[in-house]
C-alpha cells in the first residue's frame, strides 16, 4: 500500500517524531501505538515505536519492532543501522557485525553504520581500532551529532582537552534539541571535573524533562562525590571507635559491630568506581 507524503499516516508520524525529539517518550509511544493500530501496514509506525521502546530500555521490543518494519516494506539500510544500535546495547556483537557487513554491501559510504561499528569496537575493548574508525566517520561528516557523541565517549579517557573542547563546540552548533546540548555539556564538564558547571547543566535538563533518567543519575553522582570525603571520614572514625570500645576476638558480637563499617566502605568503593567511569 502506498502512503502519500501529506497523508494522515505521515502527519501522525510527525507528531511521534516531535515528541521523541523533545524527550516525551511516553507521549510518543502513545501516538505511535495509535498510528500502528490505524495503519498496521505502515512501516514507519513500527520503526518509530522501536525508538520509543529503546528510550524506555526495552531493547528486545525495539529489535522485534524493527523486523516488523522491515516486513512491512521499510528499506534494509535504516533498519540495519537501528539494529546495530540495539544489538550493541545488548552486547550482541555477532549481530552488530552481521548488520554492519550487510550495510557495507548496500551502502558502503554509510557514516552512521561506521560510527556505531567504531563505538562497538571500543565497547568490546578494541579501543585503538574503534577510535580510528570513529575518526574516519568524523572526517567524512563532522556535523553528525551521533558521530560526535560516539567520538566524545571514546575520547573521555584521553588527556587531549583541545579535542574535547572542539567536539563540544561542534555539538553545541549542531541541530539537536536544547536538552541534548545541555546533557552533552554536562557530561563534558563532568569529564574535565568542572562539577558546578556540570550540575547547572543537568539541573537545566531536569527543568526541561523532570524524569530524565540520565540527568537525574548524574546529579546523584555529583552529590555523592560532594559528600564522599565526609562519609569516608565518618566511617573511618566509626571503625576506630568500635575497635577501641568493643573489640574482643573471643566475642562473636564484636564482628557484628563492624558490619556498618564494612557496608559503609563497600558503598564508598562503589561510589568511587562510578566516579571513575564518568
Secondary structure, DSSP 8 states (H G I E B T S, - for coil): ----TTSHHHHHHHHHHHHHHTT-HHHHHHHHHHHHHH-TT-HHHHHHHHHHHHHTT-HHHHHHHHHHHHHTT--HHHHHHHHHHHHHHTT-HHHHHHHHHHHHHH-TT-HHHHHHHHHHHHHTT-HHHHHHHHHHHHHH-TT-HHHHHHHHHHHTT---HHHHHHHHHHHHTSSS-HHHHHHHHHHHHHHTT-HHHHHHHHHHHHHH-TT-HHHHHHHHHHHHHHHHHHHHHHHHHHHHHHHHHH--TT-HHHHHHTHHHHHHHHHHHHHHHHHHH-
